[in-house]
Amino acid sequence: MNIVVIGAGYAGTVAANRLKRKAPDTRITVVNPREVFVERVRLHEQLAGSGTAARPLTEMLRDGIAVETASVDKIGDGVVTLDDGRNLDFEHAILAAGSIANPLPGAIPVGTWEGAEQARIALEALPAGGIVTVIGGGLTGIETAAEVAEARPDLRVRLVSDTVGAALSPGAQRHIRTTLARLNVEIVAGQIAEIDGTTLRLGSGAELDSGLTLWAIISAVPALAARSGLAVDVDGRALVDASLRSVTDPRVFVVGDCAAVPGMRMACATAAPQGAHAADTLARMIEGGDPRPFSMGYGGQGLSLGRRDGVLQTTDRADTAQRLYVSGPVAAFTKERITRYAAYASRTGNSVWISGPKQ
Ligand SMILES: Cc1cc2nc3c(=O)[nH]c(=O)nc-3n(C[C@H](O)[C@H](O)[C@H](O)COP(=O)(O)OP(=O)(O)OC[C@H]3O[C@@H](n4cnc5c(N)ncnc54)[C@H](O)[C@@H]3O)c2cc1C
């Protein structure tokens, strides 16, 4: 059976490796635009120069899995068309194309490999005293501001957002603000409406000077699903049935950030179990079994605040923050272990998760 996996991020590599283990006779081809596996959760380290986010893709995939370095332009009727014009036939496809950012012109997105590399080069060139503005007060923005401030204490770093870590408990939010203050990160409440060279205009009309402006909001997904005629939601995520198959074409599983799964947040903590579930389902179907519904619950959220501090926020299965959180070096150490586990799960396909909240 021919299986094409579109995208070699967390969801795609877990799916390919797990399926190859469970159904060794399947012909699996992974299509990815670059020859490296990008640990997206380390992109803030990559850009700050404190870590590396790329590993050779061949090291991440089991023997016998074919790789095509290309982008998929279109998913058709049992065939994907690559951007170099070639076609690959499939009996089943796994769409795992992740998410992208839509930055305001003049800002560099930190959530993509290309953006993080551009940011790293720009940051290296920024002289002492330069101002770095990070836009977005979600976990990516907080991690980026803290990482840059710790790695480059000679720069002025600010974070612009109406909220900072709004999904976390009040105690965790307080710890983040205290740590950002310790790292001399200035928090500016507001939203950037326009970027004009080195001038940032806020919605309020106020203006800020910025030598380097980083966009840390991940809000969009690649247009591939919509372009291919698969049903999508208002954000362009592919609509799926209970077993993560496109509602338009059940031959196509959709997993990770680009899948519209109710109650799921865009996270590698979500992507890996979904990729694993798609592999399990396909292996079962190859044996003549039926697809089973996907169910997954959350247990917490982790973020780094530089290399020596962090926050581990406990959540219920529906991902709502609870009062209990851990911070400081223990949280930083554990977050690093979680990050390593995510790469391990991708390389081996050994993902474990808990079931979702009772309806
Ligand atoms: C700085 C940062 C920190 C983060 N920290 C955390 C964290 O601590 N915990 C957490 O759970 N999540 C975190 N996230 C979010 C997490 O990285 C994503 O949710 C996760 O990477 C999604 O996995 P994925 O497999 O769906 O997509 P991705 O990892 O984005 O992989 C998608 C792959 O598909 C490829 N692709 C795209 N289009 C095509 C195409 N047309 N053809 C072929 N290939 C294509 C992409 O190039 C990419 O290689 C963080 C994100 C960032 C940016």
The ligand as an SDF file (V2000), in Angstrom:
LIG
                    3D

 53 58  0  0  0  0  0  0  0  0999 V2000
    9.0590   28.9880   19.4460 C   0  0  0  0  0  0  0  0  0  0  0  0
    7.9790   27.9460   19.5950 C   0  0  0  0  0  0  0  0  0  0  0  0
    7.8640   27.2760   20.8040 C   0  0  0  0  0  0  0  0  0  0  0  0
    6.8770   26.2840   20.9530 C   0  0  0  0  0  0  0  0  0  0  0  0
    6.8100   25.6180   22.1460 N   0  0  0  0  0  0  0  0  0  0  0  0
    5.9160   24.6150   22.2850 C   0  0  0  0  0  0  0  0  0  0  0  0
    5.8760   23.8520   23.4950 C   0  0  0  0  0  0  0  0  0  0  0  0
    6.6170   24.1100   24.4340 O   0  0  0  0  0  0  0  0  0  0  0  0
    4.9910   22.8270   23.5730 N   0  0  0  0  0  0  0  0  0  0  0  0
    4.1540   22.5080   22.5320 C   0  0  0  0  0  0  0  0  0  0  0  0
    3.3710   21.5570   22.6740 O   0  0  0  0  0  0  0  0  0  0  0  0
    4.1580   23.2190   21.3860 N   0  0  0  0  0  0  0  0  0  0  0  0
    5.0150   24.2650   21.2320 C   0  0  0  0  0  0  0  0  0  0  0  0
    5.0420   24.9740   20.0640 N   0  0  0  0  0  0  0  0  0  0  0  0
    4.0850   24.6500   18.9940 C   0  0  0  0  0  0  0  0  0  0  0  0
    4.5640   23.4270   18.1940 C   0  0  0  0  0  0  0  0  0  0  0  0
    5.8690   23.6640   17.7110 O   0  0  0  0  0  0  0  0  0  0  0  0
    3.6270   23.1470   17.0130 C   0  0  0  0  0  0  0  0  0  0  0  0
    2.3070   23.0930   17.4730 O   0  0  0  0  0  0  0  0  0  0  0  0
    4.0490   21.8160   16.3830 C   0  0  0  0  0  0  0  0  0  0  0  0
    5.2980   21.9800   15.7260 O   0  0  0  0  0  0  0  0  0  0  0  0
    2.9970   21.3200   15.3900 C   0  0  0  0  0  0  0  0  0  0  0  0
    3.4560   20.1210   14.8310 O   0  0  0  0  0  0  0  0  0  0  0  0
    3.0460   19.7170   13.3360 P   0  0  0  0  0  0  0  0  0  0  0  0
    3.6890   18.4270   13.0730 O   0  0  0  0  0  0  0  0  0  0  0  0
    1.5800   19.8510   13.1950 O   0  0  0  0  0  0  0  0  0  0  0  0
    3.6570   20.8670   12.4230 O   0  0  0  0  0  0  0  0  0  0  0  0
    5.1710   21.3220   12.1870 P   0  0  0  0  0  0  0  0  0  0  0  0
    6.0460   20.9160   13.3080 O   0  0  0  0  0  0  0  0  0  0  0  0
    5.0720   22.7620   11.8620 O   0  0  0  0  0  0  0  0  0  0  0  0
    5.6100   20.5190   10.8980 O   0  0  0  0  0  0  0  0  0  0  0  0
    4.9800   20.7130    9.6640 C   0  0  0  0  0  0  0  0  0  0  0  0
    5.9370   20.3360    8.5500 C   0  0  0  0  0  0  0  0  0  0  0  0
    5.2220   20.3330    7.3120 O   0  0  0  0  0  0  0  0  0  0  0  0
    5.9950   21.0190    6.3350 C   0  0  0  0  0  0  0  0  0  0  0  0
    5.1180   21.5020    5.2620 N   0  0  0  0  0  0  0  0  0  0  0  0
    4.3370   22.6050    5.2670 C   0  0  0  0  0  0  0  0  0  0  0  0
    3.6920   22.7150    4.0860 N   0  0  0  0  0  0  0  0  0  0  0  0
    4.0610   21.6480    3.3370 C   0  0  0  0  0  0  0  0  0  0  0  0
    3.7530   21.2150    2.0200 C   0  0  0  0  0  0  0  0  0  0  0  0
    2.9100   21.8930    1.2430 N   0  0  0  0  0  0  0  0  0  0  0  0
    4.3490   20.0980    1.5450 N   0  0  0  0  0  0  0  0  0  0  0  0
    5.1980   19.3780    2.3330 C   0  0  0  0  0  0  0  0  0  0  0  0
    5.5160   19.7550    3.5970 N   0  0  0  0  0  0  0  0  0  0  0  0
    4.9660   20.8650    4.0770 C   0  0  0  0  0  0  0  0  0  0  0  0
    6.6500   22.1230    7.1550 C   0  0  0  0  0  0  0  0  0  0  0  0
    7.7300   22.7000    6.4540 O   0  0  0  0  0  0  0  0  0  0  0  0
    7.0740   21.3330    8.3870 C   0  0  0  0  0  0  0  0  0  0  0  0
    8.2840   20.6680    8.1880 O   0  0  0  0  0  0  0  0  0  0  0  0
    5.9980   25.9780   19.8770 C   0  0  0  0  0  0  0  0  0  0  0  0
    6.1240   26.6680   18.6700 C   0  0  0  0  0  0  0  0  0  0  0  0
    7.0980   27.6410   18.5210 C   0  0  0  0  0  0  0  0  0  0  0  0
    7.2160   28.3530   17.1990 C   0  0  0  0  0  0  0  0  0  0  0  0
  1  2  1  0
  2  3  1  0
  2 52  2  0
  3  4  2  0
  4  5  1  0
  4 50  1  0
  5  6  2  0
  6  7  1  0
  6 13  1  0
  7  8  2  0
  7  9  1  0
  9 10  1  0
 10 11  2  0
 10 12  1  0
 12 13  2  0
 13 14  1  0
 14 15  1  0
 14 50  1  0
 15 16  1  0
 16 17  1  0
 16 18  1  0
 18 19  1  0
 18 20  1  0
 20 21  1  0
 20 22  1  0
 22 23  1  0
 23 24  1  0
 24 25  2  0
 24 26  1  0
 24 27  1  0
 27 28  1  0
 28 29  2  0
 28 30  1  0
 28 31  1  0
 31 32  1  0
 32 33  1  0
 33 34  1  0
 33 48  1  0
 34 35  1  0
 35 36  1  0
 35 46  1  0
 36 37  1  0
 36 45  1  0
 37 38  2  0
 38 39  1  0
 39 40  1  0
 39 45  2  0
 40 41  1  0
 40 42  2  0
 42 43  1  0
 43 44  2  0
 44 45  1  0
 46 47  1  0
 46 48  1  0
 48 49  1  0
 50 51  2  0
 51 52  1  0
 52 53  1  0
M  END
$$$$
